[in-house]
Amino acid sequence: LDIKLLERDLVDSARPGDHVSVVGVTRAVAPSLPKAGQLRSFTLHLDTNHIDVESKEPDKVLITPEEEKEILELSKDPEIHKKILQSLAPSVYGYEHIKEAIMYLLFGGTAKHFPDITIRGNLNVLMVGDPGTAKSQLLHYVSKIAPRGLYTSGRGTTAAGLTAAVLRDKAGGMTLEAGALVLADKGVAAIDEMDKMRTEDRVAIHEVMEQHTVSVAKAGIVATLNARTSILAAANPTLGRYDAYRTVGENISLPVTILSRFDLI
């Protein structure tokens, strides 16, 4: 069912990226096209009575009483920090400091809300390393373990695919499709090969990393979507290998505008 019919006060009750429960009646309708008239094929659509926007939080994880007891016991363990570190991608040997950075990213910080501005609590981490040092493996692992995790690779990633795309539907109207960073709201987006992305596509991430929103003004659609996402990015050094005799800025082929938005490099 890709067609849902909403009327009156149900319109705009949810935004792209929200998890919703839809209650309605399924109907078969013969669509009509200009010039062709009524078609013989029927399409199914949902005549919607109610939309329940489920918790904006990541998918609520149901914890059994036994698990809760185990978690409370673990919290009293003085070695808990080390245990969590060792359980992150255990098949990848070493890299304690990198795994520690990923652990902080997964737990996140606390957002501060002032009367005039909001300071984000999510961390953004950039990993720069030589080829063949398991960067992509760590990214895949994080996208699987996070409650809402998405993995994308830089070469085949566009600005519209990351943020939001405005598409024309069959009836001729314009619709808004949420991109990867909007779908990973309150989760983690892992972006591999960030240095291979086109500059104009990379600029789209600036707003997400600092403001945690995606603003769209295209084809008569003006909207702001939530994208409260932690970004874990990986990039190769400029010369293919990291040169210890050059400065960090010379080794990383990313502009200052995006480097300043990463909390940890």
N, C-alpha and C positions, 0 to 999 in steps of 0.2 A: 504494500500500500504506500504509494508515494504521494497520493493526493488526499489532503485532509481539508474538510470544509469548515471554516470558522466564521461565526457571525457575531455582530453586535459587540458585547463587552468582552468576548473571548479574544478579539483581535488584539495583537501586541501584548498578550498576557505572558508570553515567554520570549526569550531571546535565543539566537543561535548559540549553541554550546551548552545550553541548559539540559538537564535530564528531566524528561517529562513523562507523566502517565496520562494517556488520552482515553477518555470514555466517550463512546459514540455508537452509531448504528451504521453497519456496512450496507452500502447501496450500490447497485449496478446501474451505470448510466451510459447511454449511447452518446458519445460526444459528437458535436457538429462542427465542421470546419468551413471556413468561408469558401465559396465556389463549389465545394464538394457536397455540401448539405450534411444531413445526418449520416453517421457511419454505421455499418452493420455490426462492428465489433463493440463489445461493452467493456468499460473500464470500471474497476472497483474504486470507490472512495469512501471515506469515513465521515459521516455527518456528525460532527463533534458536539457533544453536550457540555463537556467539562474538561478542563486541562488542569492537572495537578502538577505544579512545578515541584519536583522532588528536591530534597535538600541540595543546596548549592554546594555543599561540602563534597569532597570526593566520595565515591561510592562507599556508603556506610558499611564498614567491615563488622560482621557479626562475630563477637568474641564469646566463646563458651565460658562458663564459670571456672572450668579447669584451667583454661588458657589465662584467664584473668589472674587466677591464683599464681600461676607460673610467672606471669609478667611482674607481679608485685614482689615475688621472691627474687627475681633477677634484678629488680631495681635496688635491692639492698646489697647486691654483690659489689664489692669494691673494684672488681676487675671488669665491670660491665662495659666500660669504654673500649677496652682491649678486645673483649668478646665480640662486640658489634663490628669492630674493625676486621677481625679475622673471619667473620661470616660474610663480608662483602666480597663477592666473586672469589671464593677461596681457591679456585683452580688457577687464578692468575697469581704467580709467585711474586712476593716483594711488593714494592710500591706503597709502603705504609703511609707516606705523607700524601700521596694522591688519593688513596682510599679514605684517609681522614677528611680530606677536602670534600669528597663525594658524600661522606657520612653527614657532614654539616649541611650540605646542600639538601639532602633528603629530609633532615629534621627541620631545617629552615629557622628563621629568626622570628621576631615579634614585630608586627607592623605598628607604627606609631601614628595615631590620628590626632592632628592638631585642628583647631577651628578653621584654619585657612588652607592647610596642606596635609597630605598624607605621605609618610615616609615608608617605603616598602620594607617588608620583613624577609622576603624571599632572597636567596643568594643566587648569583650567577657565577659560574665557574668556567674558566677556559683552560683546556689542556693543550700544551704545545709540546710536540715530541717527534722524534725521528720516525720514519715509516717502519712498520713491523714491530711496534712496541705495545701492542694490545690496547690501543686507544679505542678502536671501534668495538672491541669485545666488552670493554667497560661500559661504553655507551649503550650497547644492546642490553647488557645486564641491568643497568639503571632503568631503562625504559620498560623492562619487564617487571621490575620489583616495585616501581612507584605505583600508587593507586590509580593515577591517570597518567600514563607515560606514553609518549610518542617518539618515534625515531625517524629522522629525515637525514638525507645526505645532501651536501651542498650543491653538487653538480646539477642535479635534476630538480632543484628547488627554486620556485619563483616567488616573487613578492605576494602575488595573489594567493598562491598555494599556502603560504605561511600565515597570512593575515585574513583577508576575506575577498571573495570574488563576486562580482556582479554578473549574473548570467541571464540570458533571455530564455523565458520558458516558451512552451508550445503555443500558448495563447497570445504570445507577443508582449507580455508584460516583463518586468525586470524583477529578479529575485536575488536575495543575498545568500551566498553559501559561505559557511564558516570554514576557515582554514585551520591548519595544524595547531597554531599557537592558541587559537580560541577554543578548539576542542580539548586542549590540554590544560584548560582553566583549573586552577588549584592543583596542578600536577607538575610534572617535569617534562620539558621538551629537550630531547637530545639531538643536537645538530652536528653532524659529522662533516669533515672536509670544509670547514667554514671559509678557509682562505680561497677555495675554488669557486665560491659564489660570485655572481656578477655584482658589481658595486651598487647598481640601482636596486637590486633585490635585497641586498644586505641593509640598505637604508631603512627598509620597512620594519626592521627589528628594533630600531632605536626607541620608538615610542613604547613598544611592549616591555623592553627591559627596564625602563625607568618609571613610566606611568601605569603600566599594567592594563592598558586599554588598546583597542584597535579602532581607529576612526576612519570611516568610509564616507566619501562624498562623491558618488558617481551616478550618472544616469537618473537623477532625481531622487536617489536614495541617500539620505543623510543619517548616519547611525554611529553610535559608539558601543562597541562590544567589549565585554570583560575578557582579559587574558592575563589572569594572575598566575603567571607561569614562572617557574625557575628554569633557567636555561643552562644546560651543560653542553658546552661546545668543544670540539676538537679541531686542531689545525696543525698543519706541517710547517716547519720553519721555512723561511724565505729561500734558502739555498738548498733545500732538500734535507740537509743535516744541520743540527744546531752547532753554531760556531762559537766556542767559548771565548774567543778573542773579540767578539763584537758585542755591542750593547744589546739589551733585551729588545729595545725598539727596532734595531736593525734586523734582529732574528725573526721577528714576527711581522708578517706582511699584512697586517690589518691596520686601518686608520685609527688615529687617536680617539675619534668620536665614539667608536665602539669599544675600544680597550678601556676607556674610562668608566664604562657601564658594567664591566666585570669586577666583582668584588675580590676575586682570587684568580691569579694567573699562575 
